[in-house]
Amino acid sequence: MTRDELERVVAGVLAGIAPEADLATVKGSEDLRDALDLDSMDFLNLVIGLHEKLGIDIPEADYPKLFSKDGLLTYLAAKTGG
């Protein structure tokens, strides 16, 4: 998947968790949790949603790699062969 496709998937999963969250407003290195006001359960639901949508396993040890928008999209691209 391309980075744009992955960003749309992430935005779609986020819409189901925090409808007011707008991924497009987040800068690349900005912490998603702070920028989108996601609590720990919201973040966990994001990870679960991405697992379900993309069919990839995301171990808890990798969660810190997902904290920024750039980190998340880079991680997902590597996992999906994008």
Biopython code that builds the backbone (N, CA, C, O; Angstrom):
import numpy as np
from Bio.PDB.StructureBuilder import StructureBuilder

atoms = [
    (1, "MET", "N", (0.836, -1.189, 0.000)),
    (1, "MET", "CA", (0.000, 0.000, 0.000)),
    (1, "MET", "C", (0.879, 1.250, 0.000)),
    (1, "MET", "O", (1.972, 1.264, 0.567)),
    (2, "THR", "N", (0.381, 2.280, -0.639)),
    (2, "THR", "CA", (1.119, 3.541, -0.646)),
    (2, "THR", "C", (0.908, 4.266, 0.685)),
    (2, "THR", "O", (0.015, 3.932, 1.463)),
    (3, "ARG", "N", (1.745, 5.249, 0.915)),
    (3, "ARG", "CA", (1.623, 6.045, 2.144)),
    (3, "ARG", "C", (0.257, 6.741, 2.196)),
    (3, "ARG", "O", (-0.356, 6.812, 3.261)),
    (4, "ASP", "N", (-0.220, 7.250, 1.069)),
    (4, "ASP", "CA", (-1.533, 7.909, 1.028)),
    (4, "ASP", "C", (-2.644, 6.929, 1.364)),
    (4, "ASP", "O", (-3.572, 7.266, 2.100)),
    (5, "GLU", "N", (-2.555, 5.715, 0.829)),
    (5, "GLU", "CA", (-3.566, 4.689, 1.129)),
    (5, "GLU", "C", (-3.539, 4.333, 2.611)),
    (5, "GLU", "O", (-4.584, 4.188, 3.246)),
    (6, "LEU", "N", (-2.345, 4.195, 3.148)),
    (6, "LEU", "CA", (-2.228, 3.881, 4.576)),
    (6, "LEU", "C", (-2.779, 5.017, 5.428)),
    (6, "LEU", "O", (-3.430, 4.780, 6.445)),
    (7, "GLU", "N", (-2.515, 6.246, 5.012)),
    (7, "GLU", "CA", (-3.037, 7.386, 5.773)),
    (7, "GLU", "C", (-4.562, 7.390, 5.760)),
    (7, "GLU", "O", (-5.189, 7.728, 6.764)),
    (8, "ARG", "N", (-5.159, 7.019, 4.640)),
    (8, "ARG", "CA", (-6.632, 6.931, 4.569)),
    (8, "ARG", "C", (-7.151, 5.820, 5.476)),
    (8, "ARG", "O", (-8.188, 5.987, 6.118)),
    (9, "VAL", "N", (-6.451, 4.695, 5.540)),
    (9, "VAL", "CA", (-6.860, 3.601, 6.425)),
    (9, "VAL", "C", (-6.796, 4.063, 7.878)),
    (9, "VAL", "O", (-7.734, 3.846, 8.645)),
    (10, "VAL", "N", (-5.688, 4.700, 8.252)),
    (10, "VAL", "CA", (-5.526, 5.190, 9.621)),
    (10, "VAL", "C", (-6.628, 6.198, 9.946)),
    (10, "VAL", "O", (-7.232, 6.132, 11.016)),
    (11, "ALA", "N", (-6.890, 7.126, 9.033)),
    (11, "ALA", "CA", (-7.931, 8.136, 9.250)),
    (11, "ALA", "C", (-9.299, 7.471, 9.416)),
    (11, "ALA", "O", (-10.102, 7.903, 10.244)),
    (12, "GLY", "N", (-9.563, 6.428, 8.637)),
    (12, "GLY", "CA", (-10.835, 5.719, 8.747)),
    (12, "GLY", "C", (-10.980, 5.014, 10.084)),
    (12, "GLY", "O", (-12.051, 5.046, 10.690)),
    (13, "VAL", "N", (-9.916, 4.379, 10.547)),
    (13, "VAL", "CA", (-9.956, 3.719, 11.858)),
    (13, "VAL", "C", (-10.135, 4.764, 12.953)),
    (13, "VAL", "O", (-10.920, 4.567, 13.880)),
    (14, "LEU", "N", (-9.412, 5.870, 12.847)),
    (14, "LEU", "CA", (-9.542, 6.944, 13.833)),
    (14, "LEU", "C", (-10.959, 7.501, 13.882)),
    (14, "LEU", "O", (-11.460, 7.840, 14.954)),
    (15, "ALA", "N", (-11.601, 7.596, 12.727)),
    (15, "ALA", "CA", (-12.967, 8.142, 12.675)),
    (15, "ALA", "C", (-13.927, 7.315, 13.514)),
    (15, "ALA", "O", (-14.884, 7.853, 14.071)),
    (16, "GLY", "N", (-13.684, 6.019, 13.610)),
    (16, "GLY", "CA", (-14.530, 5.158, 14.420)),
    (16, "GLY", "C", (-14.227, 5.242, 15.907)),
    (16, "GLY", "O", (-15.049, 4.845, 16.733)),
    (17, "ILE", "N", (-13.064, 5.752, 16.247)),
    (17, "ILE", "CA", (-12.634, 5.835, 17.646)),
    (17, "ILE", "C", (-12.856, 7.238, 18.208)),
    (17, "ILE", "O", (-13.404, 7.412, 19.296)),
    (18, "ALA", "N", (-12.422, 8.215, 17.451)),
    (18, "ALA", "CA", (-12.505, 9.618, 17.862)),
    (18, "ALA", "C", (-12.926, 10.436, 16.648)),
    (18, "ALA", "O", (-12.079, 11.001, 15.955)),
    (19, "PRO", "N", (-14.230, 10.502, 16.387)),
    (19, "PRO", "CA", (-14.721, 11.158, 15.167)),
    (19, "PRO", "C", (-14.233, 12.588, 14.973)),
    (19, "PRO", "O", (-14.145, 13.061, 13.840)),
    (20, "GLU", "N", (-13.916, 13.278, 16.059)),
    (20, "GLU", "CA", (-13.459, 14.666, 15.954)),
    (20, "GLU", "C", (-11.977, 14.764, 15.590)),
    (20, "GLU", "O", (-11.497, 15.844, 15.245)),
    (21, "ALA", "N", (-11.246, 13.645, 15.663)),
    (21, "ALA", "CA", (-9.815, 13.634, 15.367)),
    (21, "ALA", "C", (-9.585, 13.755, 13.864)),
    (21, "ALA", "O", (-10.184, 13.031, 13.069)),
    (22, "ASP", "N", (-8.704, 14.684, 13.492)),
    (22, "ASP", "CA", (-8.402, 14.908, 12.081)),
    (22, "ASP", "C", (-6.915, 14.650, 11.855)),
    (22, "ASP", "O", (-6.073, 15.490, 12.173)),
    (23, "LEU", "N", (-6.604, 13.481, 11.302)),
    (23, "LEU", "CA", (-5.220, 13.083, 11.074)),
    (23, "LEU", "C", (-4.483, 14.074, 10.176)),
    (23, "LEU", "O", (-3.273, 14.255, 10.315)),
    (24, "ALA", "N", (-5.195, 14.707, 9.269)),
    (24, "ALA", "CA", (-4.572, 15.644, 8.328)),
    (24, "ALA", "C", (-3.961, 16.857, 9.033)),
    (24, "ALA", "O", (-3.082, 17.513, 8.472)),
    (25, "THR", "N", (-4.405, 17.160, 10.235)),
    (25, "THR", "CA", (-3.887, 18.320, 10.964)),
    (25, "THR", "C", (-2.618, 18.005, 11.751)),
    (25, "THR", "O", (-1.983, 18.908, 12.296)),
    (26, "VAL", "N", (-2.250, 16.736, 11.811)),
    (26, "VAL", "CA", (-1.089, 16.320, 12.605)),
    (26, "VAL", "C", (0.177, 16.420, 11.768)),
    (26, "VAL", "O", (0.236, 15.916, 10.646)),
    (27, "LYS", "N", (1.185, 17.076, 12.325)),
    (27, "LYS", "CA", (2.485, 17.163, 11.653)),
    (27, "LYS", "C", (3.194, 15.816, 11.779)),
    (27, "LYS", "O", (2.891, 15.031, 12.677)),
    (28, "GLY", "N", (4.133, 15.555, 10.882)),
    (28, "GLY", "CA", (4.796, 14.264, 10.792)),
    (28, "GLY", "C", (5.403, 13.727, 12.065)),
    (28, "GLY", "O", (5.217, 12.554, 12.390)),
    (29, "SER", "N", (6.137, 14.570, 12.806)),
    (29, "SER", "CA", (6.820, 14.092, 14.000)),
    (29, "SER", "C", (6.030, 14.336, 15.284)),
    (29, "SER", "O", (6.486, 13.987, 16.373)),
    (30, "GLU", "N", (4.877, 14.921, 15.158)),
    (30, "GLU", "CA", (4.046, 15.243, 16.315)),
    (30, "GLU", "C", (3.463, 13.969, 16.926)),
    (30, "GLU", "O", (3.116, 13.035, 16.203)),
    (31, "ASP", "N", (3.355, 13.932, 18.241)),
    (31, "ASP", "CA", (2.790, 12.785, 18.937)),
    (31, "ASP", "C", (1.287, 12.719, 18.667)),
    (31, "ASP", "O", (0.548, 13.643, 19.005)),
    (32, "LEU", "N", (0.848, 11.633, 18.064)),
    (32, "LEU", "CA", (-0.567, 11.474, 17.716)),
    (32, "LEU", "C", (-1.465, 11.552, 18.940)),
    (32, "LEU", "O", (-2.549, 12.135, 18.897)),
    (33, "ARG", "N", (-1.002, 10.958, 20.027)),
    (33, "ARG", "CA", (-1.837, 10.916, 21.235)),
    (33, "ARG", "C", (-2.125, 12.310, 21.752)),
    (33, "ARG", "O", (-3.252, 12.612, 22.145)),
    (34, "ASP", "N", (-1.108, 13.162, 21.754)),
    (34, "ASP", "CA", (-1.298, 14.540, 22.216)),
    (34, "ASP", "C", (-2.074, 15.365, 21.192)),
    (34, "ASP", "O", (-3.010, 16.083, 21.544)),
    (35, "ALA", "N", (-1.682, 15.257, 19.935)),
    (35, "ALA", "CA", (-2.285, 16.074, 18.883)),
    (35, "ALA", "C", (-3.763, 15.788, 18.702)),
    (35, "ALA", "O", (-4.548, 16.693, 18.417)),
    (36, "LEU", "N", (-4.145, 14.520, 18.869)),
    (36, "LEU", "CA", (-5.539, 14.129, 18.637)),
    (36, "LEU", "C", (-6.297, 13.851, 19.934)),
    (36, "LEU", "O", (-7.439, 13.393, 19.909)),
    (37, "ASP", "N", (-5.650, 14.133, 21.067)),
    (37, "ASP", "CA", (-6.246, 13.932, 22.390)),
    (37, "ASP", "C", (-6.740, 12.488, 22.566)),
    (37, "ASP", "O", (-7.874, 12.250, 22.983)),
    (38, "LEU", "N", (-5.861, 11.535, 22.239)),
    (38, "LEU", "CA", (-6.188, 10.118, 22.388)),
    (38, "LEU", "C", (-5.686, 9.630, 23.743)),
    (38, "LEU", "O", (-4.530, 9.850, 24.105)),
    (39, "ASP", "N", (-6.570, 8.965, 24.487)),
    (39, "ASP", "CA", (-6.110, 8.361, 25.730)),
    (39, "ASP", "C", (-5.568, 6.968, 25.429)),
    (39, "ASP", "O", (-5.552, 6.544, 24.273)),
    (40, "SER", "N", (-5.133, 6.266, 26.446)),
    (40, "SER", "CA", (-4.493, 4.965, 26.226)),
    (40, "SER", "C", (-5.454, 3.950, 25.602)),
    (40, "SER", "O", (-5.031, 3.122, 24.795)),
    (41, "MET", "N", (-6.718, 4.001, 25.958)),
    (41, "MET", "CA", (-7.699, 3.078, 25.361)),
    (41, "MET", "C", (-7.952, 3.424, 23.899)),
    (41, "MET", "O", (-8.093, 2.530, 23.065)),
    (42, "ASP", "N", (-8.009, 4.711, 23.586)),
    (42, "ASP", "CA", (-8.169, 5.130, 22.186)),
    (42, "ASP", "C", (-6.990, 4.628, 21.351)),
    (42, "ASP", "O", (-7.171, 4.123, 20.243)),
    (43, "PHE", "N", (-5.780, 4.775, 21.900)),
    (43, "PHE", "CA", (-4.594, 4.332, 21.166)),
    (43, "PHE", "C", (-4.630, 2.819, 20.967)),
    (43, "PHE", "O", (-4.327, 2.323, 19.882)),
    (44, "LEU", "N", (-5.000, 2.093, 22.012)),
    (44, "LEU", "CA", (-5.099, 0.642, 21.900)),
    (44, "LEU", "C", (-6.153, 0.254, 20.863)),
    (44, "LEU", "O", (-5.939, -0.672, 20.081)),
    (45, "ASN", "N", (-7.270, 0.943, 20.850)),
    (45, "ASN", "CA", (-8.310, 0.679, 19.850)),
    (45, "ASN", "C", (-7.825, 0.997, 18.435)),
    (45, "ASN", "O", (-8.215, 0.328, 17.478)),
    (46, "LEU", "N", (-6.978, 2.012, 18.305)),
    (46, "LEU", "CA", (-6.377, 2.320, 17.005)),
    (46, "LEU", "C", (-5.508, 1.146, 16.539)),
    (46, "LEU", "O", (-5.593, 0.723, 15.386)),
    (47, "VAL", "N", (-4.688, 0.634, 17.426)),
    (47, "VAL", "CA", (-3.819, -0.500, 17.084)),
    (47, "VAL", "C", (-4.658, -1.723, 16.702)),
    (47, "VAL", "O", (-4.364, -2.397, 15.715)),
    (48, "ILE", "N", (-5.695, -2.003, 17.481)),
    (48, "ILE", "CA", (-6.576, -3.138, 17.189)),
    (48, "ILE", "C", (-7.266, -2.939, 15.842)),
    (48, "ILE", "O", (-7.354, -3.870, 15.042)),
    (49, "GLY", "N", (-7.753, -1.729, 15.594)),
    (49, "GLY", "CA", (-8.424, -1.428, 14.332)),
    (49, "GLY", "C", (-7.497, -1.588, 13.137)),
    (49, "GLY", "O", (-7.908, -2.095, 12.093)),
    (50, "LEU", "N", (-6.260, -1.163, 13.283)),
    (50, "LEU", "CA", (-5.279, -1.310, 12.201)),
    (50, "LEU", "C", (-4.961, -2.783, 11.968)),
    (50, "LEU", "O", (-4.797, -3.220, 10.829)),
    (51, "HIS", "N", (-4.876, -3.539, 13.053)),
    (51, "HIS", "CA", (-4.660, -4.986, 12.928)),
    (51, "HIS", "C", (-5.803, -5.625, 12.139)),
    (51, "HIS", "O", (-5.570, -6.442, 11.248)),
    (52, "GLU", "N", (-7.023, -5.252, 12.467)),
    (52, "GLU", "CA", (-8.197, -5.826, 11.787)),
    (52, "GLU", "C", (-8.276, -5.398, 10.326)),
    (52, "GLU", "O", (-8.568, -6.216, 9.454)),
    (53, "LYS", "N", (-8.019, -4.127, 10.058)),
    (53, "LYS", "CA", (-8.118, -3.607, 8.682)),
    (53, "LYS", "C", (-7.005, -4.108, 7.774)),
    (53, "LYS", "O", (-7.235, -4.421, 6.606)),
    (54, "LEU", "N", (-5.796, -4.179, 8.322)),
    (54, "LEU", "CA", (-4.632, -4.493, 7.499)),
    (54, "LEU", "C", (-4.145, -5.928, 7.655)),
    (54, "LEU", "O", (-3.328, -6.402, 6.867)),
    (55, "GLY", "N", (-4.651, -6.616, 8.676)),
    (55, "GLY", "CA", (-4.253, -8.000, 8.888)),
    (55, "GLY", "C", (-2.809, -8.161, 9.323)),
    (55, "GLY", "O", (-2.170, -9.167, 9.012)),
    (56, "ILE", "N", (-2.294, -7.180, 10.038)),
    (56, "ILE", "CA", (-0.908, -7.265, 10.512)),
    (56, "ILE", "C", (-0.890, -7.318, 12.036)),
    (56, "ILE", "O", (-1.727, -6.715, 12.709)),
    (57, "ASP", "N", (0.076, -8.049, 12.556)),
    (57, "ASP", "CA", (0.263, -8.091, 13.997)),
    (57, "ASP", "C", (1.166, -6.941, 14.410)),
    (57, "ASP", "O", (2.193, -6.679, 13.783)),
    (58, "ILE", "N", (0.768, -6.264, 15.469)),
    (58, "ILE", "CA", (1.564, -5.157, 16.001)),
    (58, "ILE", "C", (1.846, -5.483, 17.462)),
    (58, "ILE", "O", (0.993, -5.275, 18.324)),
    (59, "PRO", "N", (3.046, -5.995, 17.740)),
    (59, "PRO", "CA", (3.367, -6.341, 19.127)),
    (59, "PRO", "C", (3.471, -5.100, 20.007)),
    (59, "PRO", "O", (3.828, -4.018, 19.540)),
    (60, "GLU", "N", (3.158, -5.273, 21.274)),
    (60, "GLU", "CA", (3.180, -4.153, 22.210)),
    (60, "GLU", "C", (4.549, -3.472, 22.255)),
    (60, "GLU", "O", (4.637, -2.262, 22.463)),
    (61, "ALA", "N", (5.602, -4.242, 22.062)),
    (61, "ALA", "CA", (6.956, -3.672, 22.074)),
    (61, "ALA", "C", (7.154, -2.647, 20.955)),
    (61, "ALA", "O", (8.042, -1.798, 21.039)),
    (62, "ASP", "N", (6.326, -2.726, 19.908)),
    (62, "ASP", "CA", (6.434, -1.790, 18.777)),
    (62, "ASP", "C", (5.571, -0.535, 18.941)),
    (62, "ASP", "O", (5.672, 0.378, 18.121)),
    (63, "TYR", "N", (4.745, -0.464, 19.953)),
    (63, "TYR", "CA", (3.845, 0.682, 20.113)),
    (63, "TYR", "C", (4.568, 2.025, 20.080)),
    (63, "TYR", "O", (4.060, 2.960, 19.461)),
    (64, "PRO", "N", (5.739, 2.163, 20.723)),
    (64, "PRO", "CA", (6.423, 3.466, 20.669)),
    (64, "PRO", "C", (6.751, 3.921, 19.242)),
    (64, "PRO", "O", (6.874, 5.121, 18.996)),
    (65, "LYS", "N", (6.891, 3.000, 18.319)),
    (65, "LYS", "CA", (7.167, 3.353, 16.929)),
    (65, "LYS", "C", (5.949, 3.990, 16.265)),
    (65, "LYS", "O", (6.066, 4.603, 15.204)),
    (66, "LEU", "N", (4.783, 3.844, 16.888)),
    (66, "LEU", "CA", (3.524, 4.307, 16.310)),
    (66, "LEU", "C", (3.062, 5.638, 16.873)),
    (66, "LEU", "O", (2.003, 6.133, 16.488)),
    (67, "PHE", "N", (3.824, 6.220, 17.763)),
    (67, "PHE", "CA", (3.373, 7.423, 18.453)),
    (67, "PHE", "C", (3.307, 8.655, 17.563)),
    (67, "PHE", "O", (2.473, 9.531, 17.798)),
    (68, "SER", "N", (4.163, 8.748, 16.546)),
    (68, "SER", "CA", (4.095, 9.901, 15.644)),
    (68, "SER", "C", (3.431, 9.474, 14.333)),
    (68, "SER", "O", (3.383, 8.289, 14.002)),
    (69, "LYS", "N", (2.928, 10.452, 13.607)),
    (69, "LYS", "CA", (2.292, 10.165, 12.313)),
    (69, "LYS", "C", (3.296, 9.536, 11.346)),
    (69, "LYS", "O", (2.989, 8.541, 10.689)),
    (70, "ASP", "N", (4.498, 10.117, 11.260)),
    (70, "ASP", "CA", (5.527, 9.563, 10.378)),
    (70, "ASP", "C", (5.917, 8.153, 10.812)),
    (70, "ASP", "O", (6.038, 7.253, 9.982)),
    (71, "GLY", "N", (6.111, 7.969, 12.109)),
    (71, "GLY", "CA", (6.490, 6.662, 12.625)),
    (71, "GLY", "C", (5.437, 5.611, 12.331)),
    (71, "GLY", "O", (5.757, 4.493, 11.927)),
    (72, "LEU", "N", (4.186, 5.973, 12.533)),
    (72, "LEU", "CA", (3.071, 5.055, 12.286)),
    (72, "LEU", "C", (3.009, 4.660, 10.815)),
    (72, "LEU", "O", (2.914, 3.476, 10.489)),
    (73, "LEU", "N", (3.062, 5.642, 9.934)),
    (73, "LEU", "CA", (2.947, 5.345, 8.505)),
    (73, "LEU", "C", (4.169, 4.576, 7.981)),
    (73, "LEU", "O", (4.029, 3.702, 7.126)),
    (74, "THR", "N", (5.345, 4.892, 8.482)),
    (74, "THR", "CA", (6.549, 4.161, 8.097)),
    (74, "THR", "C", (6.464, 2.719, 8.565)),
    (74, "THR", "O", (6.807, 1.798, 7.824)),
    (75, "TYR", "N", (6.012, 2.526, 9.782)),
    (75, "TYR", "CA", (5.872, 1.175, 10.352)),
    (75, "TYR", "C", (4.867, 0.363, 9.537)),
    (75, "TYR", "O", (5.140, -0.779, 9.169)),
    (76, "LEU", "N", (3.717, 0.949, 9.261)),
    (76, "LEU", "CA", (2.685, 0.228, 8.508)),
    (76, "LEU", "C", (3.154, -0.076, 7.093)),
    (76, "LEU", "O", (2.862, -1.150, 6.567)),
    (77, "ALA", "N", (3.874, 0.844, 6.470)),
    (77, "ALA", "CA", (4.392, 0.602, 5.113)),
    (77, "ALA", "C", (5.348, -0.586, 5.119)),
    (77, "ALA", "O", (5.308, -1.421, 4.215)),
    (78, "ALA", "N", (6.198, -0.665, 6.126)),
    (78, "ALA", "CA", (7.146, -1.782, 6.206)),
    (78, "ALA", "C", (6.412, -3.102, 6.427)),
    (78, "ALA", "O", (6.801, -4.132, 5.877)),
    (79, "LYS", "N", (5.358, -3.070, 7.226)),
    (79, "LYS", "CA", (4.601, -4.289, 7.532)),
    (79, "LYS", "C", (3.734, -4.747, 6.367)),
    (79, "LYS", "O", (3.449, -5.937, 6.231)),
    (80, "THR", "N", (3.313, -3.798, 5.521)),
    (80, "THR", "CA", (2.420, -4.153, 4.415)),
    (80, "THR", "C", (3.161, -4.250, 3.085)),
    (80, "THR", "O", (2.558, -4.507, 2.043)),
    (81, "GLY", "N", (4.463, -4.044, 3.133)),
    (81, "GLY", "CA", (5.242, -4.121, 1.910)),
    (81, "GLY", "C", (5.114, -2.913, 1.012)),
    (81, "GLY", "O", (5.353, -2.995, -0.192)),
    (82, "GLY", "N", (4.732, -1.780, 1.603)),
    (82, "GLY", "CA", (4.510, -0.564, 0.834)),
    (82, "GLY", "C", (5.695, 0.308, 0.679)),
    (82, "GLY", "O", (5.609, 1.360, 0.044)),
]
sb = StructureBuilder()
sb.init_structure("model")
sb.init_model(0)
sb.init_chain("A")
sb.init_seg("    ")
for serial, (resi, resn, name, xyz) in enumerate(atoms, 1):
    if name == "N":
        sb.init_residue(resn, " ", resi, " ")
    sb.init_atom(name, np.array(xyz, "f"), 0.0, 1.0, " ", f" {name:<3s}", serial, name[0])
structure = sb.get_structure()
